[in-house]
């Protein structure tokens, strides 16, 4: 009969190894000698590191405005996280087992948190803040004087005046900020390398009753799901705060608005450090390991780096000879390529497609992902257990999920908005204003007409972010921002996103079971490690870069500063919708076709195995 949780924790607390250090003997720290407490502490570290990883995705548009980045550059920054992970995961996972695992996890979590704190300091490398009514500096992007209607304009001369020096220094600082962002993201990838492999191994090795390993892993996994929710939701909250924390008359709906993105990096960085400290005081072993585990750890400790590297190709060749495993990884590769790209730029797509502010897009997506991802993952695991699905049953379930997700993605070709009509790009106003060279800054006249800039609307003055004396408008004033189009598809789009997340996450457990039931026991551990490595190398690194290039390919207007291209100021949202959804529907169809092949191969292999077993039983009967 299985032990209760209380009995397991009591046993674990009173079965300490003799080699524990003095921390384990202190009464105030003995609470760490408990597998439930460890699972909660470990879950907190995963929650905070997951939050910090996802948080940057909620701030893509803001970072592009702050540092004049293109979507290709921001996509590369996102990929740097997985570059750091891919470079180190195999070595850290293999050699980390030699040492005190909780302390290894603590050290890497603290490094992760420090990288987040360091990222927040990059705010001071940029002079882009919230413009105010009194700013007329040439180096300030989209200033009042550069946007108003004037009789004579010479942007070339402006760049050769005193503002040019400041502009050159600003461009240099932006390049430094981009490089540092890449470095800090790479450090974060390094910091999360031992998280899944060593954390899971430690729990499994210290649970007295192995049938309860899933329960304790479930504690940390469930806590981890709240990380992305906190990151995206708080990203929306911080997005409503001015980046410089100063009072301003500007509204968050203004396209020049830059939210306080750095607060999230600072907050989650500090919380990550705080969450990592308690792990340091957890014991090396909670439950004494049996002889087999001791021998394995001793053998792992004596393994050289050379022998480890030599074994990788042999194990990889043996694993990849399993066609069901190989094709399942291939299907997972295509599926995650679309998912990761969508997650990385999801808030950016939503805010541009439906003309809503960044903070609102983040809050909508944050609330949607938490509930649906949790319920979908739980229901997928429940159905596989309740229906007692074998390998073929799990493949059928994944095939059905792929068909449903592809169909739902197809609806997004419809659920989108049309490009706004913008007046005046190729002509000046009736006052013969010199608008050539004026950057795009859409303004709305209140009756549904959007002008390319205040200059094109014939505006000569600006008070409290309202342009007035505009000769091209009926009421003489315009407000900053593209006019609302009354596009009715935001709610249907969110509804489809909810269903996509719910149905898609139902496939998490079935895919894991297909992989487990397609491998020999000796290969399961290395197979999951290689799976993480392959997916990082082929999906998590390139996907954000590819989607960043796709966003840049549909940009209609770029912001510039004295000839230097910055962030995209206006997208072709119809081309954006068709391009991005074509990619997601395309990879969905590929996944569906791959699962058809997987099902036929699995059916053939299972039939051969059954015939072989029947033949073996018949031979035994004849001998008897």
C-alpha positions as CSV (number, residue, x, y, z in Angstrom):
1,X,0.0,0.0,0.0
2,X,1.4,3.4,-1.0
3,X,2.6,5.7,1.7
4,X,0.7,8.9,2.4
5,X,2.3,12.2,1.8
6,X,2.7,12.8,5.5
7,X,4.5,9.4,5.9
8,X,6.7,10.1,3.0
9,X,7.7,13.5,4.2
10,X,8.3,12.1,7.8
11,X,10.5,9.3,6.4
12,X,12.4,11.7,4.1
13,X,13.0,14.1,7.1
14,X,14.4,11.4,9.4
15,X,16.5,9.7,6.7
16,X,19.4,12.1,6.2
17,X,22.7,11.0,4.9
18,X,25.8,11.3,7.0
19,X,27.5,13.6,4.6
20,X,25.1,16.5,5.0
21,X,26.7,19.8,5.9
22,X,26.0,21.9,9.0
23,X,23.0,23.6,7.4
24,X,21.0,20.4,7.5
25,X,21.5,20.2,11.3
26,X,20.0,23.6,12.0
27,X,16.4,23.5,13.2
28,X,15.3,26.5,11.1
29,X,16.6,24.8,7.9
30,X,15.4,21.3,8.5
31,X,12.1,22.1,6.8
32,X,14.1,21.8,3.5
33,X,14.6,18.1,4.2
34,X,11.1,17.5,2.9
35,X,10.2,16.5,-0.7
36,X,7.0,18.5,-0.7
37,X,8.8,21.7,0.5
38,X,11.5,21.1,-2.1
39,X,8.9,20.7,-4.8
40,X,7.3,24.0,-3.8
41,X,10.6,25.9,-3.6
42,X,11.7,24.4,-7.0
43,X,8.3,25.3,-8.4
44,X,8.8,28.9,-7.3
45,X,12.1,29.1,-9.1
46,X,10.6,27.7,-12.3
47,X,7.7,30.1,-12.0
48,X,10.0,33.1,-11.8
49,X,12.4,32.0,-14.5
50,X,9.4,31.2,-16.8
51,X,8.0,34.6,-16.1
52,X,11.3,36.4,-17.0
53,X,11.6,34.3,-20.2
54,X,8.1,35.2,-21.4
55,X,8.1,38.8,-20.2
56,X,10.3,40.1,-23.0
57,X,7.7,38.8,-25.6
58,X,5.1,41.1,-24.0
59,X,7.4,44.1,-24.4
60,X,8.5,43.6,-28.0
61,X,6.8,46.7,-29.4
62,X,8.0,48.8,-26.5
63,X,11.6,47.7,-26.8
64,X,11.5,48.4,-30.6
65,X,10.4,52.0,-29.8
66,X,12.8,52.4,-27.0
67,X,15.9,51.2,-28.9
68,X,14.9,51.7,-32.6
69,X,14.9,48.0,-33.3
70,X,13.4,46.2,-36.3
71,X,11.4,43.1,-35.8
72,X,14.3,41.0,-37.2
73,X,16.5,42.4,-34.5
74,X,14.0,41.8,-31.7
75,X,13.5,38.2,-33.1
76,X,17.2,37.6,-32.8
77,X,17.2,38.9,-29.2
78,X,14.5,36.4,-28.4
79,X,16.5,33.6,-30.0
80,X,19.6,34.5,-27.9
81,X,17.9,33.0,-24.9
82,X,17.7,29.6,-26.6
83,X,21.2,29.9,-28.1
84,X,22.6,30.1,-24.6
85,X,20.4,27.2,-23.6
86,X,21.4,25.0,-26.5
87,X,25.1,25.6,-26.1
88,X,25.1,24.5,-22.5
89,X,22.2,22.1,-21.8
90,X,23.9,18.8,-22.6
91,X,27.0,19.5,-20.7
92,X,25.3,21.0,-17.7
93,X,22.7,18.2,-17.6
94,X,25.5,15.5,-17.7
95,X,28.1,17.0,-15.4
96,X,25.6,18.7,-13.0
97,X,24.7,15.3,-11.5
98,X,28.2,15.0,-10.0
99,X,27.5,17.9,-7.6
100,X,25.0,19.1,-5.0
101,X,22.0,19.4,-7.3
102,X,19.9,22.0,-5.3
103,X,23.0,24.2,-5.0
104,X,23.7,23.9,-8.7
105,X,20.0,24.9,-9.4
106,X,20.3,27.7,-6.9
107,X,23.4,29.1,-8.5
108,X,22.0,29.0,-12.0
109,X,18.7,30.6,-10.9
110,X,20.6,33.5,-9.2
111,X,22.5,34.0,-12.4
112,X,19.2,34.0,-14.3
113,X,17.8,36.6,-11.9
114,X,21.0,38.8,-12.2
115,X,20.6,38.9,-16.0
116,X,17.1,40.2,-15.6
117,X,18.2,42.9,-13.2
118,X,21.0,43.9,-15.6
119,X,18.6,44.1,-18.5
120,X,16.5,46.7,-16.6
121,X,19.6,49.0,-16.4
122,X,19.6,49.3,-20.2
123,X,16.8,51.8,-19.9
124,X,19.5,54.4,-19.1
125,X,21.2,53.8,-22.5
126,X,18.3,55.3,-24.4
127,X,17.3,59.0,-24.5
128,X,13.9,58.0,-25.9
129,X,11.3,59.0,-23.3
130,X,7.7,60.3,-23.3
131,X,7.7,63.5,-25.4
132,X,6.3,66.5,-23.7
133,X,4.8,69.7,-25.0
134,X,8.0,71.7,-24.6
135,X,10.5,69.5,-26.4
136,X,11.8,70.9,-29.7
137,X,15.1,69.0,-29.8
138,X,16.1,67.8,-33.3
139,X,17.4,64.6,-31.7
140,X,14.1,63.8,-30.2
141,X,12.2,61.4,-32.5
142,X,9.0,62.7,-34.0
143,X,9.2,66.1,-32.3
144,X,6.5,68.8,-32.7
145,X,8.6,71.1,-34.9
146,X,9.4,68.3,-37.4
147,X,5.7,67.3,-37.8
148,X,3.9,70.6,-38.1
149,X,3.0,72.4,-41.3
150,X,5.8,74.8,-42.4
151,X,6.5,76.8,-45.6
152,X,10.1,75.7,-45.9
153,X,11.7,72.5,-44.5
154,X,15.3,71.3,-44.8
155,X,15.7,68.0,-43.0
156,X,19.2,67.6,-44.3
157,X,20.3,70.8,-42.7
158,X,18.6,69.8,-39.4
159,X,20.8,66.8,-39.2
160,X,23.9,68.8,-39.8
161,X,23.2,71.2,-36.9
162,X,23.8,70.8,-33.2
163,X,21.3,67.9,-33.0
164,X,23.5,65.7,-35.3
165,X,26.0,65.1,-32.5
166,X,23.3,64.0,-30.1
167,X,21.7,61.9,-32.8
168,X,25.0,60.1,-33.5
169,X,25.6,59.4,-29.9
170,X,22.1,58.1,-29.6
171,X,22.6,55.7,-32.5
172,X,25.8,54.4,-30.9
173,X,24.0,53.8,-27.6
174,X,21.2,51.9,-29.4
175,X,23.8,49.6,-30.9
176,X,25.4,49.0,-27.5
177,X,21.9,48.3,-26.0
178,X,21.2,45.8,-28.8
179,X,24.4,43.9,-28.1
180,X,23.9,43.9,-24.4
181,X,20.3,42.7,-24.8
182,X,21.6,39.7,-26.8
183,X,24.2,39.0,-24.2
184,X,21.8,39.1,-21.2
185,X,19.3,36.9,-23.1
186,X,22.1,34.4,-23.7
187,X,23.0,34.4,-20.0
188,X,19.3,33.7,-19.2
189,X,19.5,30.7,-21.6
190,X,22.6,29.5,-19.7
191,X,20.8,30.0,-16.4
192,X,17.8,27.8,-17.4
193,X,19.9,24.9,-18.8
194,X,19.9,22.6,-15.7
195,X,16.3,23.4,-14.7
196,X,14.3,20.6,-16.3
197,X,16.9,17.8,-16.3
198,X,18.5,18.2,-12.9
199,X,15.3,19.4,-11.1
200,X,13.3,16.4,-12.4
201,X,16.1,13.9,-11.6
202,X,16.4,15.2,-8.1
203,X,12.7,14.8,-7.4
204,X,12.6,11.3,-8.9
205,X,15.7,10.2,-6.9
206,X,14.3,11.4,-3.6
207,X,10.7,10.2,-3.6
208,X,10.3,7.1,-1.4
209,X,7.4,5.8,-3.4
210,X,8.2,6.1,-7.2
211,X,4.5,5.9,-8.1
212,X,4.2,9.4,-6.5
213,X,6.9,11.0,-8.6
214,X,4.3,12.4,-11.0
215,X,2.5,14.1,-8.1
216,X,5.5,16.0,-6.9
217,X,6.5,16.9,-10.5
218,X,2.9,18.1,-10.9
219,X,3.4,20.6,-8.1
220,X,6.3,22.3,-9.8
221,X,4.8,22.0,-13.3
222,X,1.5,23.6,-12.2
223,X,3.3,26.5,-10.5
224,X,5.3,27.0,-13.7
225,X,2.2,27.6,-15.7
226,X,1.5,30.8,-13.7
227,X,4.8,32.3,-14.8
228,X,3.7,33.3,-18.4
229,X,0.4,34.5,-17.1
230,X,2.1,36.8,-14.5
231,X,4.6,38.0,-17.1
232,X,2.1,38.9,-19.8
233,X,-0.5,40.4,-17.4
234,X,2.0,42.5,-15.5
235,X,3.6,43.4,-18.8
236,X,0.2,45.0,-19.7
237,X,0.1,46.8,-16.3
238,X,3.7,48.2,-16.6
239,X,2.9,49.2,-20.2
240,X,0.5,51.8,-18.9
241,X,3.2,53.5,-16.8
242,X,5.5,56.1,-18.5
243,X,9.0,54.7,-19.1
244,X,10.5,57.7,-17.2
245,X,7.9,57.5,-14.4
246,X,7.1,61.2,-15.0
247,X,3.7,62.8,-15.2
248,X,2.5,63.3,-18.8
249,X,-0.5,64.4,-20.7
250,X,0.1,61.6,-23.3
251,X,-2.2,58.6,-23.3
252,X,-1.0,55.0,-23.6
253,X,-2.9,54.8,-26.9
254,X,-0.5,57.3,-28.4
255,X,1.8,55.5,-30.9
256,X,4.8,57.4,-29.4
257,X,4.1,55.9,-26.0
258,X,6.8,53.9,-24.3
259,X,5.8,52.0,-21.2
260,X,8.0,51.2,-18.2
261,X,9.2,47.9,-19.6
262,X,12.3,47.9,-17.3
263,X,10.2,47.5,-14.2
264,X,9.3,43.9,-15.1
265,X,12.9,42.9,-15.7
266,X,13.9,44.4,-12.4
267,X,10.9,42.8,-10.5
268,X,11.2,39.3,-11.9
269,X,15.0,39.4,-11.7
270,X,14.9,40.3,-8.0
271,X,12.2,37.7,-7.3
272,X,14.3,35.1,-9.3
273,X,17.3,35.7,-7.0
274,X,15.1,35.5,-3.9
275,X,13.5,32.3,-5.1
276,X,16.9,30.7,-5.9
277,X,18.4,31.3,-2.4
278,X,16.2,28.8,-0.4
279,X,17.3,26.0,-2.9
280,X,20.9,26.5,-1.6
281,X,19.9,25.1,1.8
282,X,18.2,22.0,0.5
283,X,20.1,18.8,1.2
284,X,22.1,16.8,-1.4
285,X,19.8,13.8,-0.6
286,X,16.5,13.9,1.1
287,X,15.8,10.1,0.8
288,X,18.9,7.9,0.9
289,X,19.6,6.5,-2.5
290,X,19.7,2.8,-3.1
291,X,22.8,1.0,-4.2
292,X,21.8,1.0,-7.9
293,X,21.4,4.8,-7.8
294,X,24.7,5.2,-5.9
295,X,26.6,3.1,-8.4
296,X,25.0,5.1,-11.3
297,X,26.0,8.4,-9.8
298,X,29.5,7.1,-9.1
299,X,29.8,5.9,-12.7
300,X,28.5,9.3,-13.9
301,X,30.9,11.1,-11.8
302,X,33.8,9.1,-13.2
303,X,32.7,9.6,-16.8
304,X,35.0,11.8,-18.7
305,X,33.9,14.5,-21.1
306,X,35.6,12.5,-23.9
307,X,33.7,9.3,-23.2
308,X,30.4,11.3,-22.9
309,X,31.0,13.0,-26.3
310,X,31.9,9.6,-27.8
311,X,28.6,8.0,-26.6
312,X,26.4,10.7,-28.0
313,X,26.6,9.7,-31.7
314,X,26.0,6.0,-30.8
315,X,23.0,6.8,-28.7
316,X,21.6,9.3,-31.2
317,X,22.0,6.8,-34.1
318,X,20.2,4.1,-32.0
319,X,17.3,6.5,-31.1
320,X,16.9,7.9,-34.6
321,X,16.5,4.4,-36.0
322,X,13.1,4.3,-34.3
323,X,10.9,5.7,-37.1
324,X,7.9,6.5,-34.9
325,X,10.2,8.5,-32.5
326,X,12.0,10.3,-35.4
327,X,8.7,11.3,-37.1
328,X,7.1,12.4,-33.9
329,X,10.0,14.7,-33.2
330,X,9.7,16.0,-36.8
331,X,6.0,16.7,-36.3
332,X,6.7,18.4,-33.0
333,X,9.3,20.5,-34.7
334,X,6.9,21.9,-37.3
335,X,4.1,22.3,-34.7
336,X,6.3,24.2,-32.3
337,X,7.7,26.4,-35.0
338,X,4.3,27.9,-35.6
339,X,3.5,28.0,-31.9
340,X,6.8,29.7,-30.8
341,X,6.6,32.3,-33.5
342,X,3.0,33.1,-32.6
343,X,3.8,33.3,-28.9
344,X,6.9,35.5,-29.5
345,X,5.0,38.1,-31.5
346,X,1.4,37.4,-30.4
347,X,0.9,40.7,-28.6
348,X,2.5,42.6,-31.4
349,X,0.3,41.0,-34.0
350,X,-2.9,41.6,-31.9
351,X,-2.2,45.3,-31.2
352,X,-1.3,46.1,-34.9
353,X,-4.1,44.0,-36.4
354,X,-6.9,45.4,-34.2
355,X,-5.3,48.9,-33.4
356,X,-5.3,48.4,-29.7
357,X,-2.6,49.6,-27.2
358,X,0.2,47.2,-26.2
359,X,-1.0,47.0,-22.5
360,X,-4.5,45.9,-23.6
361,X,-3.1,43.2,-26.0
362,X,-1.0,41.8,-23.2
363,X,-3.8,41.6,-20.6
364,X,-6.1,39.9,-23.1
365,X,-3.5,37.3,-24.1
366,X,-2.3,36.8,-20.5
367,X,-5.8,36.0,-19.2
368,X,-6.6,33.7,-22.2
369,X,-3.4,31.6,-22.0
370,X,-3.5,30.8,-18.3
371,X,-6.9,29.2,-18.0
372,X,-7.0,27.4,-21.4
373,X,-3.4,26.1,-21.3
374,X,-4.0,24.7,-17.7
375,X,-7.3,23.0,-18.6
376,X,-6.1,21.7,-22.0
377,X,-3.0,20.0,-20.5
378,X,-5.0,18.5,-17.6
379,X,-7.8,17.3,-19.9
380,X,-5.3,15.7,-22.3
381,X,-3.6,13.8,-19.5
382,X,-7.0,12.8,-18.1
383,X,-8.3,11.4,-21.4
384,X,-5.2,9.4,-22.1
385,X,-5.5,7.8,-18.6
386,X,-9.3,7.4,-18.6
387,X,-9.4,5.9,-22.1
388,X,-6.3,3.9,-21.5
389,X,-4.8,5.0,-24.8
390,X,-2.0,2.9,-26.2
391,X,0.5,4.3,-28.6
392,X,-1.9,4.0,-31.6
393,X,-4.6,5.7,-29.5
394,X,-2.3,8.6,-28.7
395,X,-1.4,9.0,-32.3
396,X,-5.0,9.1,-33.3
397,X,-5.6,11.8,-30.7
398,X,-2.7,13.9,-32.0
399,X,-4.0,13.4,-35.5
400,X,-7.4,14.7,-34.5
401,X,-5.9,17.7,-32.6
402,X,-3.7,18.6,-35.6
403,X,-6.8,18.6,-37.9
404,X,-8.8,20.8,-35.5
405,X,-6.0,23.3,-34.9
406,X,-5.3,23.7,-38.6
407,X,-9.0,24.3,-39.2
408,X,-9.2,26.9,-36.4
409,X,-6.0,28.7,-37.7
410,X,-7.7,28.9,-41.1
411,X,-10.5,31.1,-39.6
412,X,-7.9,33.8,-38.8
413,X,-7.7,34.6,-42.6
414,X,-11.2,36.0,-42.0
415,X,-10.9,37.4,-38.5
416,X,-8.8,40.5,-39.1
417,X,-9.1,44.1,-40.1
418,X,-8.6,46.1,-43.3
419,X,-5.8,48.6,-43.9
420,X,-6.8,52.1,-42.9
421,X,-7.2,54.7,-45.5
422,X,-4.4,57.3,-45.0
423,X,-4.7,60.7,-46.6
424,X,-1.9,62.8,-47.8
425,X,1.2,60.6,-48.2
426,X,1.9,61.7,-51.7
427,X,0.8,65.3,-51.6
428,X,1.0,68.4,-49.4
429,X,-1.9,70.2,-47.9
430,X,-3.9,73.0,-49.5
431,X,-1.7,75.5,-47.6
432,X,1.2,74.3,-49.7
433,X,3.0,73.0,-46.6
434,X,6.4,71.4,-47.2
435,X,5.7,67.9,-46.0
436,X,8.4,66.1,-47.9
437,X,10.6,64.1,-45.6
438,X,8.1,64.2,-42.7
439,X,7.9,60.9,-40.9
440,X,4.7,59.0,-40.5
441,X,2.7,60.0,-37.5
442,X,-1.0,59.1,-38.1
443,X,-3.5,61.6,-36.8
444,X,-7.3,61.3,-36.7
445,X,-9.7,64.2,-37.3
446,X,-12.5,62.8,-35.2
447,X,-14.8,61.9,-38.1
448,X,-12.9,58.8,-39.2
449,X,-10.3,60.3,-41.5
450,X,-6.6,59.4,-40.9
451,X,-3.9,61.7,-42.1
452,X,-0.3,60.7,-42.8
453,X,1.0,63.3,-40.3
454,X,-0.1,66.6,-38.7
455,X,1.7,68.4,-41.6
456,X,-0.5,66.6,-44.2
457,X,-3.5,67.7,-42.2
458,X,-2.3,71.3,-42.4
459,X,-1.7,71.7,-38.6
460,X,0.4,74.6,-37.4
461,X,0.3,74.4,-33.6
462,X,0.1,71.7,-30.9
463,X,-1.2,72.0,-27.4
464,X,-1.4,69.1,-24.9
465,X,-0.9,66.4,-27.6
466,X,-3.7,67.9,-29.7
467,X,-2.8,69.5,-33.0
468,X,-4.9,72.5,-33.9
469,X,-5.3,75.1,-36.7
470,X,-5.5,72.2,-39.2
471,X,-6.7,73.4,-42.5
472,X,-7.6,70.0,-44.0
473,X,-10.0,69.1,-41.2
474,X,-13.6,70.2,-40.6
475,X,-13.1,71.0,-36.9
476,X,-9.5,72.3,-37.2
477,X,-8.0,69.7,-34.8
478,X,-6.6,66.2,-34.9
479,X,-5.6,63.7,-32.3
480,X,-2.5,61.4,-32.5
481,X,-3.2,57.9,-33.7
482,X,-5.0,56.0,-36.5
483,X,-8.8,56.4,-36.4
484,X,-10.7,53.4,-35.0
485,X,-12.2,51.4,-37.8
486,X,-14.9,49.7,-35.8
487,X,-13.4,46.3,-36.9
488,X,-15.8,43.7,-35.4
489,X,-13.3,40.7,-35.4
490,X,-11.4,41.2,-32.1
491,X,-13.8,39.0,-30.1
492,X,-14.0,36.2,-32.7
493,X,-10.2,36.3,-33.0
494,X,-9.8,35.9,-29.2
495,X,-12.4,33.1,-29.2
496,X,-10.4,31.2,-31.8
497,X,-7.2,31.8,-29.8
498,X,-8.8,30.4,-26.7
499,X,-9.9,27.2,-28.6
500,X,-6.5,26.9,-30.3
501,X,-4.7,27.0,-27.0
502,X,-7.1,24.7,-25.3
503,X,-7.1,22.0,-28.1
504,X,-3.4,22.4,-28.8
505,X,-2.3,21.8,-25.2
506,X,-4.4,18.7,-25.0
507,X,-1.7,17.1,-27.2
508,X,1.1,17.7,-24.7
509,X,0.7,14.4,-22.7
510,X,-0.2,12.2,-25.8
511,X,3.0,13.3,-27.6
512,X,5.1,12.5,-24.5
513,X,3.5,9.0,-24.3
514,X,4.1,8.3,-28.0
515,X,7.8,9.1,-27.5
516,X,8.1,7.0,-24.2
517,X,6.3,4.0,-25.8
518,X,8.6,4.1,-28.9
519,X,11.9,3.7,-27.1
520,X,13.8,1.2,-25.0
521,X,14.2,2.0,-21.3
522,X,17.9,2.7,-21.6
523,X,17.3,5.4,-24.2
524,X,14.5,7.3,-22.7
525,X,16.6,9.8,-20.6
526,X,19.0,10.7,-23.4
527,X,16.1,10.8,-25.9
528,X,14.4,13.5,-24.0
529,X,17.6,15.4,-23.6
530,X,18.3,15.2,-27.3
531,X,14.7,16.2,-28.0
532,X,15.3,19.4,-26.0
533,X,18.6,20.0,-27.9
534,X,17.1,19.4,-31.3
535,X,14.0,21.5,-30.7
536,X,16.1,24.4,-29.4
537,X,18.5,24.2,-32.3
538,X,15.8,23.9,-35.0
539,X,12.8,25.7,-33.5
540,X,13.4,27.9,-30.5
541,X,16.4,29.7,-32.1
542,X,15.3,30.2,-35.7
543,X,11.5,30.7,-35.2
544,X,11.6,34.2,-33.6
545,X,14.1,35.3,-36.2
546,X,12.0,34.0,-39.1
547,X,8.8,35.6,-37.7
548,X,10.7,38.8,-37.1
549,X,11.7,38.9,-40.8
550,X,8.1,38.2,-41.7
551,X,6.9,41.2,-39.7
552,X,9.6,43.4,-41.3
553,X,8.5,42.2,-44.8
554,X,5.1,43.7,-44.3
555,X,6.2,47.1,-43.0
556,X,5.0,50.0,-45.0
557,X,6.6,52.9,-43.1
558,X,9.8,53.0,-41.1
559,X,10.8,55.6,-38.5
560,X,14.2,57.2,-39.3
561,X,16.6,59.5,-37.5
562,X,18.9,61.4,-39.8
563,X,18.9,58.5,-42.4
564,X,19.2,55.7,-39.8
565,X,16.3,53.3,-40.0
566,X,14.6,52.5,-36.7
567,X,11.4,50.6,-35.8
568,X,8.5,50.0,-38.1
569,X,5.9,52.8,-37.8
570,X,3.1,51.3,-39.9
571,X,2.4,47.8,-41.0
572,X,0.3,46.4,-43.9
573,X,-2.0,44.5,-41.6
574,X,-3.8,42.6,-44.4
575,X,-0.5,41.3,-45.7
576,X,0.5,40.6,-42.1
577,X,-2.6,38.5,-41.5
578,X,-2.3,36.5,-44.8
579,X,1.5,36.0,-44.4
580,X,1.6,34.8,-40.8
581,X,-1.5,32.7,-41.0
582,X,-0.3,31.0,-44.2
583,X,2.8,29.9,-42.3
584,X,0.8,28.6,-39.4
585,X,-1.8,26.8,-41.6
586,X,1.0,25.4,-43.7
587,X,3.0,23.9,-40.8
588,X,-0.4,22.6,-39.4
589,X,-1.0,20.7,-42.7
590,X,2.5,19.2,-42.6
591,X,2.0,18.1,-39.0
592,X,-1.3,16.4,-40.0
593,X,0.4,14.5,-42.9
594,X,3.3,13.4,-40.7
595,X,0.9,11.9,-38.1
596,X,-0.8,9.9,-40.9
597,X,2.6,8.3,-41.7
598,X,3.3,7.8,-38.0
599,X,0.0,6.0,-37.5
600,X,0.6,3.6,-40.4
601,X,4.2,2.9,-39.3
602,X,3.1,2.3,-35.7
603,X,0.3,0.0,-36.8
604,X,2.7,-2.0,-38.9
605,X,5.3,-2.2,-36.1
606,X,2.7,-3.2,-33.5
607,X,1.4,-5.9,-35.9
608,X,4.9,-7.3,-36.4
609,X,5.5,-7.3,-32.7
610,X,2.2,-9.1,-32.0
611,X,2.9,-11.7,-34.7
612,X,6.4,-12.2,-33.2
613,X,5.0,-12.7,-29.8
614,X,2.3,-15.2,-31.1
615,X,5.0,-17.1,-32.9
616,X,7.1,-17.3,-29.8
617,X,4.2,-18.6,-27.7
618,X,3.4,-21.2,-30.4
619,X,7.0,-22.4,-30.4
620,X,6.9,-22.7,-26.6
621,X,3.7,-24.8,-26.9
622,X,5.2,-27.1,-29.4
623,X,8.3,-27.7,-27.3
624,X,6.1,-28.5,-24.3
